[in-house]
Amino acid sequence: MKYLVTGGAGFIGSAFVRLCLRERPDVEIVNLDKLTYAGNLENLAEVSDSPRYSFVKGDIAELDFVHNLVAETKPDAIVHFAAESHVDRSILSPEPVIRTNFHGTFCLLEAARRNQVPRFHHVSTDEVYGSLEEPLEADESYPLKASSPYSASKAGSDLLALSYHTTYHMAVTVSRASNNYGPYHFPEKLIPLMISNALEDKPLPIYGDGLQVRDWLYVDDHCRAIQAVLDKGRSGEIYNIGGSRSLPNREVVEMILAITGKPKSLMVTVKDRPGHDRRYALSSEKLTRATGWTPLVPFEEGLAATVRWYQEHRDWVARVKSGEYQSYYDKNYAGR
């Protein structure tokens, strides 16, 4: 099998590439990534010399480029991670999320259609369901209620991908995952930011009362779920991927402080962001029934392992915070 993976230098995409090359000897991967601020080829250093891995730098929102790449590489499946994924950034500047997340998905779908790619998997988010009152959990038929430009762009791209199944009879699947955490996560989302700041004895900013509830999913569990959908999922279907561990943000931050041995006095309250959803919750029953997948990593175990990784890779954190890691591409590929 040959996968064209988009966004394979990002947090979840790189975890998927590493996992596939480690656990699936039958898989070859072409990684397409624009290498924006969150795309880091250092995340893939351990597989960069694999004969089953290759990297292409490019923009998914450029249709001719994407079409030509798909025609040249002839993948058996496109696994589409590439996205502008930070809600706060989408609020400050909505245009990039629309261009990348919606138009970029369109370009990939068109390239897949024109080149008759056998399979297209679109990676989405639980944020498309919006905020849910307890004890509700969203299944795949739950109404979409996006609250931010980011979640709206993902909801739109979900619908666009599914329309290609209905209209053009393409083999398309969509997955919607809860909040991911784990190694190599750019320190802007809650868990990596709080770990990074705690290790540097910097203030840990908590939005509002900090009681926003999120369901946490270890990144490798997410990647195994995507592989399960590729192996056993039905075309035209949506599959939720949840971690089955919902916690208030403040409690997660307190756990990080306990693991790092830092005082709670580092926590500071900041003004809540506009349209901040209070609670996300997913049901993964459909995925479990269809594929047998269940999450393997308990949250406490995964969080401790994640903190330990950041403690042991402070040089990586320093480089990504400074932007220095972006020179890795030139250093590593200049002579190739």
Residue pairs with C-beta under 8 A, 6 or more apart in sequence:
1 24
1 26
1 27
1 28
1 76
1 77
2 27
2 28
2 29
2 30
2 73
2 74
2 75
2 76
2 77
3 20
3 27
3 28
3 29
3 30
3 75
3 76
3 77
3 78
3 79
4 30
4 32
4 69
4 70
4 73
4 75
4 77
4 78
4 79
4 117
5 13
5 16
5 17
5 29
5 30
5 31
5 32
5 79
5 81
6 13
6 32
6 33
6 60
6 78
6 79
6 80
6 81
6 82
6 104
6 108
7 13
7 32
7 33
7 39
7 80
7 81
7 82
7 83
8 14
8 16
8 17
8 29
8 31
8 32
8 33
8 44
8 55
8 81
9 31
9 33
9 35
9 39
9 40
9 41
9 43
9 44
9 55
10 33
10 38
10 39
10 40
10 43
10 81
10 82
10 85
10 186
11 38
11 43
11 180
11 182
11 184
11 185
11 186
11 219
12 81
12 123
12 180
12 219
12 222
12 223
13 31
13 33
13 81
13 82
14 40
14 43
14 44
14 184
15 182
15 183
15 184
15 219
15 220
15 222
15 223
16 79
16 81
16 223
16 226
16 227
17 29
17 31
17 44
17 47
17 53
18 43
18 44
18 46
18 47
19 220
19 223
19 224
19 227
20 27
20 29
20 223
20 227
21 27
21 29
21 47
21 50
21 52
21 53
24 227
27 52
28 52
28 53
29 52
29 53
29 54
30 54
30 55
30 56
30 73
30 75
31 44
31 53
31 54
31 55
31 56
32 56
32 58
32 60
32 66
32 69
32 82
33 39
33 41
33 55
33 56
33 57
33 58
33 82
34 57
34 58
34 59
34 60
34 82
35 41
35 57
35 326
35 329
36 84
37 186
37 323
37 326
38 85
38 86
38 186
38 188
40 184
40 186
40 320
40 325
40 326
40 328
41 48
41 55
41 328
41 329
41 332
42 316
42 319
42 325
42 328
43 184
44 53
44 55
47 53
48 55
48 332
55 333
56 69
57 329
58 65
58 66
58 69
59 65
59 104
60 66
60 80
60 82
60 100
60 104
60 105
60 107
60 108
61 99
61 100
61 103
61 104
61 107
62 107
63 107
63 110
63 111
66 107
66 108
66 110
66 111
67 107
67 110
67 111
67 114
67 115
69 111
70 78
70 111
70 112
70 114
70 115
70 117
71 111
71 114
71 115
74 115
75 117
76 117
76 118
76 119
77 117
77 118
77 119
77 120
77 121
77 230
78 108
78 112
78 117
78 119
78 120
78 121
79 121
79 123
79 226
79 230
80 105
80 108
80 120
80 121
80 122
80 123
81 123
82 100
82 104
83 97
83 100
83 101
83 104
83 123
83 153
83 154
84 90
84 96
84 97
84 100
84 101
84 150
84 153
85 125
85 150
86 150
86 188
86 189
87 127
87 148
87 150
87 151
87 273
88 188
88 273
89 96
89 97
89 150
89 188
90 96
90 97
90 148
90 149
90 150
90 153
91 148
91 149
91 273
91 274
91 275
94 149
97 149
97 150
97 153
98 149
98 153
100 153
101 150
101 153
101 154
101 156
101 157
102 153
102 156
102 157
102 160
105 122
105 157
105 160
105 161
106 157
106 160
108 120
109 120
109 160
109 161
109 164
109 170
109 172
111 117
112 120
112 164
112 170
113 164
113 168
113 170
117 170
118 171
119 171
119 173
119 230
120 161
120 164
120 170
120 171
120 172
120 173
121 172
121 173
121 174
121 175
121 226
121 229
121 230
121 233
122 157
122 158
122 161
122 172
122 173
122 174
122 175
123 175
123 177
123 226
124 154
124 155
124 157
124 158
124 174
124 175
124 176
124 177
125 151
125 154
125 176
125 177
126 138
126 176
126 177
126 178
126 179
126 215
126 240
126 242
126 280
126 281
126 282
127 146
127 147
127 148
127 150
127 151
127 154
127 277
127 280
128 144
128 145
128 146
128 151
128 154
128 155
128 158
128 176
129 138
129 142
129 143
129 144
129 145
129 176
129 280
129 282
130 144
130 145
130 146
130 147
130 151
130 277
131 145
131 147
131 277
131 278
131 279
131 280
132 138
132 279
132 280
132 281
133 279
134 213
134 279
134 281
135 281
136 281
137 242
137 281
137 282
137 283
138 240
138 280
138 281
138 282
138 283
139 240
139 283
139 285
139 286
140 176
140 237
140 238
140 239
140 240
140 286
144 155
144 158
146 152
146 154
146 155
147 275
147 276
147 277
148 275
158 174
158 176
158 238
161 172
161 174
162 172
162 174
162 236
162 238
164 170
164 172
165 171
165 172
165 235
165 236
166 236
170 235
171 235
172 235
172 236
173 229
173 230
173 233
173 234
173 235
173 236
173 237
173 238
173 239
174 237
174 238
174 239
175 225
175 226
175 229
175 238
175 239
175 240
175 241
175 287
176 238
176 239
176 240
176 241
176 282
177 217
177 222
177 225
177 240
177 241
177 242
177 282
178 214
178 215
178 216
178 217
178 241
178 242
178 243
178 280
178 282
179 189
179 190
179 214
179 215
179 216
179 217
179 243
179 280
180 217
180 218
180 219
180 222
181 189
181 191
181 192
181 216
181 217
181 218
181 219
181 302
181 303
181 306
182 218
182 219
182 220
182 302
182 305
182 306
182 309
183 219
183 305
183 306
183 309
183 310
183 313
184 316
185 191
185 192
185 219
185 306
186 192
186 320
187 193
187 195
187 196
187 317
187 320
187 321
190 214
190 249
190 252
190 253
191 252
191 256
191 303
191 306
192 306
192 310
193 204
194 204
194 252
194 253
194 256
195 256
195 260
195 306
195 307
195 310
196 202
196 310
196 317
196 321
197 203
197 204
197 266
198 204
198 256
198 257
198 260
198 262
198 266
199 260
199 310
199 311
199 314
199 317
201 262
201 266
202 266
203 266
203 267
203 268
204 253
204 256
204 257
204 266
204 267
204 268
205 268
205 269
205 270
206 249
206 250
206 253
206 267
206 268
206 269
206 270
207 249
207 270
207 271
207 272
207 273
207 276
208 269
208 271
208 272
208 276
209 250
209 269
210 248
210 249
210 250
210 253
210 267
210 269
211 248
211 249
211 250
211 278
212 248
212 249
212 276
212 277
212 278
212 279
213 246
213 247
213 248
213 249
213 278
213 279
213 280
213 281
214 246
214 247
214 249
214 252
214 280
215 242
215 243
215 244
215 245
215 246
215 280
215 281
215 282
216 243
216 245
216 246
216 247
216 252
216 299
216 302
216 303
217 241
217 242
217 243
217 295
218 243
218 295
218 296
218 297
218 299
218 302
220 296
220 297
221 243
221 295
221 296
221 297
222 241
224 293
224 296
225 239
225 241
225 287
225 291
225 293
226 241
228 287
228 291
228 292
228 293
229 239
229 287
229 291
231 291
232 290
232 291
233 239
233 290
233 291
234 290
237 286
237 290
239 284
239 286
239 287
239 290
240 282
240 283
240 284
240 286
240 287
241 282
241 284
241 287
241 293
242 281
242 282
242 283
242 284
242 295
243 295
243 299
244 284
244 295
245 298
245 299
246 279
246 280
246 281
247 299
250 267
252 303
253 267
254 264
254 267
255 300
255 303
256 303
256 307
257 263
257 264
257 266
257 267
259 303
259 304
259 307
260 307
260 311
284 293
284 294
287 293
288 294
297 305
310 317
316 325
318 324
319 325
